[in-house]
Amino acid sequence: MSQSKSVCFRMLARHVLAAMMFSGMFVLYCLRNNLSVTIVAMVNTTGKEADRYSGDCQGKNGSELELVDELGEFYWDSQRQGLLLGAYYYGYAVSQIFGGWLEKYVGGKIVFGGSMFLGSVLTLVSPITAREAGFWAFFAVRLFLGLFQGVIFPVHHQMWGKWAPPMERTTLISIGPSGCNVGTIFISVVSGVMAANVGWDTVFYMTGALGLAWVLVWMFLGYDSPNKHPRISDGEKKYIIQEIGPSSEDKDPQVPWKSIFTSLPIWGLVIAHFCSNWGFYTLLTSFPTYLDQVLGFDIKANGFISALPQLLQWVSVLSCGYLADVLRRRKIMSTLAVRRTLSAFGMYFPAAFLLGAGFVGCGKEALAIALISIATFFGGAGFPGFKVNHVEIAPRFGGIIYGFSNMVASIPGFAAPYVVGALTNEANTRSEWLIVFAICAALYFIGGTAVVLTIRVDEQEWAKTKTKTFEDKELQVEMPDDVEMKGNINKLGYDNPDQQ
């Protein structure tokens, strides 16, 4: 190994990939969610001043005092706003199934980077499209943004099928999606401040430019697999291939579609994914509207408050992911017990807290926000609970299966905001939002029950290679505790003790 390799690239290659996945998901959610808060500043409500705050918390938190400052240039009612907020997910759902397939035949580096590039360009042209071409042209831009970016999560899972050693799998796969929460926090806060002070269009320009900058870095640091990485150490490459097995890089596996579509564990994952995403997307797309029109927070406060649930979910995803691997590595709990426990926490607790938030009355806005934030915190446990399981039960087809699951789970992306718009179009009262939260709670409960009863952690027989059966390494490989790692270099893939 050259000196430059040992000094300049001390981070393990899989850790560099994790950092790039984190930052990529951060940018992805900035591009996806820049409209959620910004739309509050884009919409002109002069035609609805009499009933704008017809809910029980009318006139609270400074919103009426700043009504004139919030007048936008577009006359879109609640249903049209719901259509726009859901437009991204029409395209997003369509392209999910192709993500894992494209990764296998084109490569994750090109697919991930190309998706982000096209999404960034569309974001940059969004303001002029909305102003000059009208509602439906802007709707089309958001739809194509989702279409291009729908491949990213399947590519993410498919790449980790080749990069993540089994006993590090939960932590590594959880790092990237935690960037989604940080991206949502960032865009929620920044978009509110920018829209109020320098104009809503600057939010799109800033996020588009951020996306293009990320693509430049990704093309230098992102690689499809350990075998294609020019700077990975020999020790790390051997370690990853030994732990995962060479079958993870099979370029032309025959996808066992019949087995996938008839697998009970996979349908449990799909149902849970759909149900959890209904609650997640309801809050992601409509929480700023709830804060604005029901609780009466102005756009500046709206952005900061919208970020709070995402901050707590980010903490939850990372801490639960790390905890899951510790419990498994030290054999405190079996992998199956860990997955079931975290899945239950990630589904049943959000159901209870969201339902409770729907009953909170006027004058208790802080309690409503707290309950929603706690629900989102527990929802983060679902990712290391069941959303890493696709790679676990079928490493070779993890991205393809996740693409199928996420395709179904993307339906709430456009259905949930439309349902919210339809339910709240009359007056945006607390009683209407109680129905919204009750729907979320019911689906969380259904999804939690489905996944807890059906989840499995062993590699499925139909997912294994025909030439060689690889035993489930997650049940065999015992990684050393932190105090034992020093001097046991090969277990982690380091070539040099000084790199630790």
C-alpha positions as CSV (number, residue, x, y, z in Angstrom):
1,M,0.0,0.0,0.0
2,S,1.4,3.4,-1.0
3,Q,2.2,6.0,1.5
4,S,-0.3,8.4,0.0
5,K,-3.0,5.7,0.4
6,S,-2.2,5.2,4.1
7,V,-1.9,8.9,5.0
8,C,-4.4,10.6,2.7
9,F,-7.2,8.1,3.0
10,R,-7.2,7.0,6.6
11,M,-11.0,6.6,6.6
12,L,-12.2,3.2,5.6
13,A,-13.7,3.3,2.2
14,R,-17.1,2.1,3.4
15,H,-17.1,4.9,6.0
16,V,-16.4,7.4,3.2
17,L,-19.3,5.9,1.3
18,A,-21.5,6.3,4.4
19,A,-20.6,9.9,4.7
20,M,-21.4,10.5,1.0
21,M,-24.7,8.7,1.4
22,F,-25.5,10.8,4.4
23,S,-24.8,14.1,2.5
24,G,-26.6,12.8,-0.6
25,M,-29.7,12.1,1.3
26,F,-29.4,15.5,3.0
27,V,-29.4,17.1,-0.4
28,L,-32.1,14.8,-1.7
29,Y,-34.5,15.9,1.0
30,C,-33.6,19.6,0.5
31,L,-34.7,19.2,-3.1
32,R,-37.7,17.2,-2.2
33,N,-39.0,19.3,0.7
34,N,-38.1,22.8,-0.3
35,L,-41.8,23.3,-1.3
36,S,-43.4,22.2,2.0
37,V,-42.6,25.4,3.9
38,T,-42.1,27.6,0.9
39,I,-45.6,27.1,-0.4
40,V,-46.9,29.0,2.6
41,A,-45.1,32.1,1.2
42,M,-46.0,31.4,-2.4
43,V,-49.8,31.2,-1.9
44,N,-52.0,34.3,-1.9
45,T,-54.9,34.0,0.6
46,T,-56.6,37.4,0.2
47,G,-59.7,35.7,-1.0
48,K,-60.0,33.7,2.2
49,E,-59.1,36.2,4.9
50,A,-62.4,35.7,6.7
51,D,-62.0,32.0,7.2
52,R,-58.2,31.7,7.0
53,Y,-58.0,31.2,10.8
54,S,-61.4,29.8,11.4
55,G,-60.1,27.1,13.7
56,D,-60.2,27.3,17.5
57,C,-56.8,28.8,17.8
58,Q,-57.7,31.9,15.7
59,G,-55.4,34.8,16.0
60,K,-52.7,33.1,18.1
61,N,-48.9,33.2,17.7
62,G,-48.7,36.4,15.6
63,S,-50.1,35.0,12.4
64,E,-52.9,37.5,11.9
65,L,-50.5,40.3,12.7
66,E,-48.3,39.2,9.8
67,L,-51.0,38.3,7.4
68,V,-50.1,41.0,4.9
69,D,-46.4,39.9,4.9
70,E,-47.5,36.3,4.0
71,L,-49.5,37.2,0.9
72,G,-48.0,35.3,-2.0
73,E,-48.4,35.5,-5.8
74,F,-50.3,32.3,-6.5
75,Y,-54.0,31.7,-6.0
76,W,-54.0,28.0,-5.1
77,D,-56.7,26.6,-2.8
78,S,-56.0,23.7,-0.3
79,Q,-56.8,21.0,-2.9
80,R,-54.4,22.5,-5.5
81,Q,-51.7,22.9,-2.8
82,G,-52.3,19.2,-1.9
83,L,-51.8,18.2,-5.6
84,L,-48.5,20.2,-5.8
85,L,-47.2,18.7,-2.6
86,G,-48.0,15.3,-3.9
87,A,-46.8,15.7,-7.4
88,Y,-43.2,14.7,-6.6
89,Y,-44.5,11.3,-5.4
90,Y,-46.4,10.4,-8.5
91,G,-43.1,10.3,-10.4
92,Y,-41.2,8.9,-7.3
93,A,-43.5,5.9,-7.1
94,V,-43.1,5.0,-10.8
95,S,-39.3,4.9,-10.9
96,Q,-38.7,3.0,-7.7
97,I,-38.8,-0.5,-9.2
98,F,-36.1,0.4,-11.7
99,G,-33.6,1.7,-9.2
100,G,-32.1,-1.6,-8.1
101,W,-32.1,-2.9,-11.7
102,L,-30.3,0.2,-13.0
103,E,-27.7,-0.1,-10.2
104,K,-26.9,-3.6,-11.3
105,Y,-26.5,-2.8,-15.0
106,V,-25.4,0.8,-15.1
107,G,-23.8,1.1,-11.6
108,G,-24.8,3.0,-8.5
109,K,-22.3,5.8,-9.0
110,I,-23.8,6.9,-12.3
111,V,-27.4,6.3,-11.4
112,F,-27.2,8.1,-8.0
113,G,-25.1,11.0,-9.4
114,G,-27.2,11.3,-12.6
115,S,-30.4,11.4,-10.6
116,M,-29.1,14.2,-8.3
117,F,-27.9,16.2,-11.3
118,L,-31.2,16.1,-13.1
119,G,-33.1,16.9,-9.9
120,S,-30.9,19.9,-9.2
121,V,-31.5,21.3,-12.7
122,L,-35.2,20.9,-12.4
123,T,-35.1,22.7,-9.0
124,L,-33.2,25.6,-10.5
125,V,-35.9,26.1,-13.2
126,S,-38.8,25.7,-10.7
127,P,-39.4,29.5,-10.0
128,I,-39.5,30.6,-13.6
129,T,-41.8,27.6,-14.4
130,A,-44.3,28.5,-11.7
131,R,-44.4,32.1,-12.7
132,E,-44.3,31.9,-16.5
133,A,-45.8,28.6,-17.3
134,G,-48.5,28.2,-14.6
135,F,-49.7,25.6,-12.2
136,W,-49.7,22.5,-14.3
137,A,-46.2,23.1,-15.7
138,F,-44.9,23.5,-12.2
139,F,-46.8,20.3,-11.3
140,A,-45.0,18.6,-14.1
141,V,-41.6,19.8,-12.9
142,R,-42.3,18.4,-9.4
143,L,-43.5,15.1,-11.0
144,F,-40.3,14.7,-13.0
145,L,-38.2,15.7,-10.0
146,G,-39.7,12.7,-8.2
147,L,-39.3,10.5,-11.3
148,F,-35.6,11.1,-11.5
149,Q,-35.1,10.8,-7.7
150,G,-37.2,7.7,-7.2
151,V,-34.2,5.5,-8.0
152,I,-32.0,6.8,-5.2
153,F,-33.2,4.7,-2.2
154,P,-33.1,1.4,-4.1
155,V,-29.6,2.2,-5.3
156,H,-28.6,3.0,-1.8
157,H,-29.8,-0.4,-0.5
158,Q,-28.3,-2.2,-3.5
159,M,-24.9,-0.6,-3.1
160,W,-24.8,-1.5,0.6
161,G,-25.5,-5.1,-0.3
162,K,-22.0,-5.0,-1.7
163,W,-20.4,-2.8,0.9
164,A,-21.8,-3.5,4.3
165,P,-20.5,-6.4,6.4
166,P,-23.4,-8.1,8.2
167,M,-22.5,-7.0,11.7
168,E,-22.2,-3.4,10.7
169,R,-25.2,-3.5,8.4
170,T,-27.8,-1.7,10.6
171,T,-25.4,1.1,11.4
172,L,-24.1,1.7,7.9
173,I,-27.5,1.5,6.2
174,S,-29.1,3.8,8.8
175,I,-26.5,6.5,8.4
176,G,-27.5,7.5,4.9
177,P,-31.3,7.9,5.5
178,S,-30.5,9.8,8.7
179,G,-29.3,12.5,6.3
180,C,-33.0,12.8,5.2
181,N,-33.9,14.1,8.6
182,V,-31.0,16.6,8.8
183,G,-31.9,17.8,5.3
184,T,-35.5,18.3,6.3
185,I,-34.4,20.2,9.4
186,F,-32.1,22.4,7.4
187,I,-34.6,23.2,4.6
188,S,-37.5,23.7,7.1
189,V,-35.5,26.3,9.0
190,V,-33.7,28.0,6.1
191,S,-36.7,28.0,3.7
192,G,-38.8,29.8,6.2
193,V,-36.2,32.5,6.9
194,M,-35.2,32.9,3.2
195,A,-38.8,33.1,2.0
196,A,-39.7,35.7,4.6
197,N,-36.6,37.9,4.1
198,V,-35.3,37.5,0.5
199,G,-38.1,35.7,-1.4
200,W,-39.4,32.2,-1.9
201,D,-37.6,31.7,-5.2
202,T,-34.1,31.9,-3.6
203,V,-34.9,28.6,-1.7
204,F,-35.1,26.8,-5.0
205,Y,-31.9,28.4,-6.3
206,M,-30.0,27.6,-3.2
207,T,-31.0,24.0,-3.1
208,G,-30.4,23.4,-6.8
209,A,-26.9,24.8,-6.5
210,L,-26.3,22.6,-3.4
211,G,-27.3,19.6,-5.4
212,L,-24.9,20.3,-8.3
213,A,-22.0,20.8,-5.8
214,W,-22.7,17.4,-4.2
215,V,-22.7,15.7,-7.6
216,L,-19.1,17.0,-8.2
217,V,-17.9,15.5,-5.0
218,W,-19.8,12.2,-5.5
219,M,-18.2,11.6,-8.9
220,F,-14.8,11.6,-7.1
221,L,-15.6,9.7,-3.9
222,G,-18.5,7.3,-4.8
223,Y,-17.8,3.8,-6.2
224,D,-20.1,0.9,-7.0
225,S,-18.3,-1.8,-5.1
226,P,-15.0,-2.5,-3.2
227,N,-13.6,-4.1,-6.3
228,K,-14.1,-0.9,-8.3
229,H,-12.6,1.5,-5.6
230,P,-9.1,2.6,-6.7
231,R,-8.0,3.7,-3.2
232,I,-9.5,1.0,-0.9
233,S,-6.9,-0.9,1.2
234,D,-6.4,-4.5,0.4
235,G,-7.3,-5.4,4.0
236,E,-10.7,-3.7,3.8
237,K,-11.5,-5.1,0.4
238,K,-10.7,-8.7,1.5
239,Y,-12.6,-8.2,4.7
240,I,-15.8,-7.0,3.0
241,I,-15.8,-9.7,0.3
242,Q,-15.1,-12.4,2.9
243,E,-17.9,-11.3,5.1
244,I,-20.5,-10.7,2.4
245,G,-19.5,-13.3,-0.2
246,P,-18.8,-12.7,-3.9
247,S,-22.4,-13.4,-4.9
248,S,-23.3,-9.8,-3.9
249,E,-21.6,-8.6,-7.0
250,D,-23.3,-11.0,-9.4
251,K,-24.0,-8.8,-12.4
252,D,-26.7,-10.9,-14.0
253,P,-28.8,-12.8,-11.3
254,Q,-32.1,-14.1,-12.3
255,V,-34.6,-12.1,-10.3
256,P,-37.0,-14.5,-8.5
257,W,-40.1,-12.4,-9.0
258,K,-42.5,-15.2,-8.2
259,S,-40.8,-15.9,-4.9
260,I,-40.6,-12.2,-4.1
261,F,-44.3,-11.7,-4.8
262,T,-45.4,-14.7,-2.8
263,S,-43.1,-14.1,0.2
264,L,-45.0,-13.4,3.4
265,P,-42.1,-11.6,5.1
266,I,-41.8,-9.3,2.1
267,W,-45.5,-8.5,2.1
268,G,-45.2,-7.7,5.8
269,L,-42.4,-5.2,5.0
270,V,-44.5,-3.7,2.2
271,I,-47.5,-3.2,4.4
272,A,-45.5,-1.7,7.2
273,H,-43.6,0.5,4.8
274,F,-46.8,1.8,3.3
275,C,-48.4,2.5,6.7
276,S,-45.4,4.2,8.3
277,N,-44.9,6.3,5.2
278,W,-48.5,7.5,5.4
279,G,-47.8,9.0,8.8
280,F,-44.4,10.2,7.7
281,Y,-45.5,11.9,4.5
282,T,-48.6,13.4,6.2
283,L,-46.3,15.3,8.6
284,L,-43.6,16.0,6.1
285,T,-45.8,17.7,3.6
286,S,-48.7,19.0,5.7
287,F,-47.2,19.8,9.1
288,P,-46.2,23.4,8.0
289,T,-49.8,23.9,6.9
290,Y,-51.1,22.7,10.2
291,L,-48.8,25.0,12.1
292,D,-49.8,28.0,9.8
293,Q,-53.5,27.6,9.5
294,V,-54.5,25.7,12.7
295,L,-52.0,26.7,15.4
296,G,-51.4,30.1,13.8
297,F,-47.6,30.2,13.6
298,D,-46.1,32.7,11.1
299,I,-43.7,31.4,8.5
300,K,-40.5,32.2,10.4
301,A,-41.6,30.3,13.5
302,N,-43.2,27.7,11.2
303,G,-39.8,26.7,9.7
304,F,-38.1,26.2,13.1
305,I,-41.0,24.3,14.6
306,S,-41.3,22.1,11.5
307,A,-37.7,21.1,12.0
308,L,-38.1,19.8,15.5
309,P,-39.8,16.5,14.8
310,Q,-37.1,15.8,12.1
311,L,-34.3,16.6,14.6
312,L,-35.7,14.1,17.0
313,Q,-36.2,11.4,14.3
314,W,-32.6,11.9,13.2
315,V,-31.4,11.2,16.7
316,S,-33.7,8.2,16.9
317,V,-32.6,6.6,13.6
318,L,-28.8,6.9,14.4
319,S,-29.1,5.9,18.1
320,C,-31.4,3.0,17.4
321,G,-29.3,1.8,14.5
322,Y,-26.2,1.8,16.7
323,L,-28.0,0.2,19.6
324,A,-29.3,-2.6,17.3
325,D,-25.8,-3.6,16.2
326,V,-24.5,-3.5,19.8
327,L,-27.3,-5.7,21.1
328,R,-26.7,-8.2,18.2
329,R,-22.9,-8.1,18.4
330,R,-22.8,-8.7,22.1
331,K,-25.6,-11.3,21.8
332,I,-27.8,-9.5,24.3
333,M,-30.7,-9.9,21.9
334,S,-31.1,-12.0,18.7
335,T,-31.3,-10.2,15.4
336,L,-35.0,-11.2,15.1
337,A,-35.8,-9.9,18.6
338,V,-34.1,-6.6,17.8
339,R,-36.0,-6.1,14.6
340,R,-39.3,-6.9,16.1
341,T,-38.8,-4.7,19.2
342,L,-37.7,-1.7,17.1
343,S,-40.5,-2.2,14.6
344,A,-43.1,-2.3,17.4
345,F,-41.6,0.9,18.9
346,G,-41.5,2.5,15.5
347,M,-45.2,1.8,14.7
348,Y,-47.3,1.6,17.9
349,F,-45.9,4.6,19.8
350,P,-46.4,7.0,16.8
351,A,-50.0,5.8,16.6
352,A,-50.7,6.6,20.2
353,F,-49.0,10.0,20.3
354,L,-50.5,11.3,17.0
355,L,-53.9,10.3,18.1
356,G,-53.4,12.1,21.3
357,A,-52.2,15.3,19.4
358,G,-55.5,15.3,17.6
359,F,-57.4,15.8,20.9
360,V,-55.3,18.7,22.2
361,G,-57.3,21.9,22.4
362,C,-56.6,25.6,21.8
363,G,-54.2,27.2,24.1
364,K,-52.1,24.0,24.4
365,E,-50.1,24.4,21.1
366,A,-46.9,23.5,22.8
367,L,-48.4,20.1,23.9
368,A,-49.7,19.4,20.4
369,I,-46.2,20.1,19.0
370,A,-44.6,18.0,21.7
371,L,-46.9,15.0,21.0
372,I,-46.2,15.1,17.3
373,S,-42.5,15.5,17.9
374,I,-42.4,12.4,20.2
375,A,-44.4,10.4,17.7
376,T,-41.8,11.3,15.0
377,F,-39.0,10.4,17.4
378,F,-40.4,6.9,18.0
379,G,-41.1,6.6,14.2
380,G,-37.3,6.7,13.7
381,A,-37.0,3.3,15.4
382,G,-38.7,1.8,12.4
383,F,-35.8,2.2,10.1
384,P,-33.3,0.0,11.9
385,G,-36.4,-2.1,12.8
386,F,-37.6,-3.2,9.4
387,K,-36.4,-0.9,6.7
388,V,-32.9,-2.5,6.6
389,N,-34.5,-5.9,6.4
390,H,-34.7,-6.0,2.6
391,V,-30.9,-6.4,2.4
392,E,-30.9,-8.8,5.3
393,I,-33.2,-11.4,3.8
394,A,-32.0,-11.1,0.2
395,P,-28.6,-9.3,-0.1
396,R,-28.4,-9.8,-3.9
397,F,-31.8,-8.4,-4.5
398,G,-32.0,-5.9,-1.6
399,G,-32.3,-2.9,-3.9
400,I,-34.8,-4.4,-6.2
401,I,-37.0,-5.5,-3.3
402,Y,-36.7,-2.2,-1.5
403,G,-37.6,-0.5,-4.8
404,F,-40.8,-2.6,-5.0
405,S,-41.6,-1.9,-1.3
406,N,-40.8,1.8,-1.7
407,M,-42.9,2.0,-4.8
408,V,-46.0,0.9,-2.9
409,A,-44.9,3.0,0.1
410,S,-44.6,6.1,-2.1
411,I,-48.4,6.1,-2.8
412,P,-48.9,8.0,0.5
413,G,-46.6,10.7,-0.8
414,F,-49.3,11.9,-3.2
415,A,-52.3,10.4,-1.5
416,A,-51.7,11.7,2.0
417,P,-51.5,15.4,1.1
418,Y,-54.5,15.1,-1.2
419,V,-56.5,13.5,1.6
420,V,-55.4,16.2,4.0
421,G,-56.4,18.9,1.5
422,A,-59.8,17.3,0.9
423,L,-60.5,16.8,4.6
424,T,-59.4,20.4,5.6
425,N,-60.5,22.4,2.5
426,E,-63.5,23.8,4.2
427,A,-62.1,25.4,7.3
428,N,-58.8,23.8,8.6
429,T,-60.2,23.2,12.1
430,R,-58.9,21.0,14.8
431,S,-61.8,18.6,14.4
432,E,-60.8,18.1,10.7
433,W,-57.2,17.5,11.7
434,L,-58.3,15.0,14.3
435,I,-59.5,12.9,11.4
436,V,-56.2,13.3,9.7
437,F,-54.3,12.1,12.8
438,A,-56.7,9.3,13.4
439,I,-56.1,7.9,9.9
440,C,-52.4,8.0,10.5
441,A,-52.7,6.2,13.9
442,A,-54.9,3.4,12.5
443,L,-52.4,2.8,9.7
444,Y,-49.4,2.8,12.0
445,F,-51.2,0.1,14.1
446,I,-52.0,-2.0,11.1
447,G,-48.5,-1.8,9.7
448,G,-46.9,-2.5,13.0
449,T,-49.0,-5.7,13.6
450,A,-48.2,-6.9,10.0
451,V,-44.4,-6.5,10.3
452,V,-44.1,-7.9,13.9
453,L,-45.9,-11.0,12.9
454,T,-44.1,-11.7,9.6
455,I,-40.6,-10.3,9.8
456,R,-37.6,-12.7,9.3
457,V,-33.9,-12.1,9.4
458,D,-32.4,-15.2,7.7
459,E,-31.4,-15.0,4.1
460,Q,-34.3,-16.6,2.2
461,E,-33.6,-19.8,0.2
462,W,-34.8,-18.3,-3.1
463,A,-32.4,-15.4,-2.6
464,K,-29.2,-17.6,-2.4
465,T,-27.0,-18.5,-5.3
466,K,-27.5,-21.8,-7.0
467,T,-23.8,-22.7,-6.9
468,K,-23.1,-22.0,-3.3
469,T,-25.2,-21.5,-0.2
470,F,-23.8,-18.8,2.1
471,E,-24.8,-19.2,5.7
472,D,-26.2,-16.3,7.5
473,K,-23.2,-14.5,8.8
474,E,-25.2,-12.3,11.1
475,L,-25.8,-15.3,13.3
476,Q,-22.1,-16.4,13.2
477,V,-19.7,-13.5,13.0
478,E,-18.9,-11.9,16.3
479,M,-17.2,-8.6,16.0
480,P,-14.8,-7.7,18.8
481,D,-15.8,-5.2,21.4
482,D,-14.2,-1.7,21.2
483,V,-11.6,-2.6,23.8
484,E,-10.6,-5.6,21.8
485,M,-10.4,-4.0,18.4
486,K,-6.9,-2.7,18.7
487,G,-4.5,-5.2,17.3
488,N,-7.2,-7.2,15.6
489,I,-6.9,-5.3,12.4
490,N,-8.2,-7.9,9.9
491,K,-11.6,-8.1,11.7
492,L,-12.3,-4.5,10.7
493,G,-10.5,-4.3,7.4
494,Y,-7.7,-2.0,8.4
495,D,-4.2,-2.6,7.0
496,N,-2.4,-0.3,9.5
497,P,-3.0,-0.1,13.3
498,D,-2.4,3.6,13.1
499,Q,-5.5,4.0,11.0
500,Q,-7.8,3.0,13.8
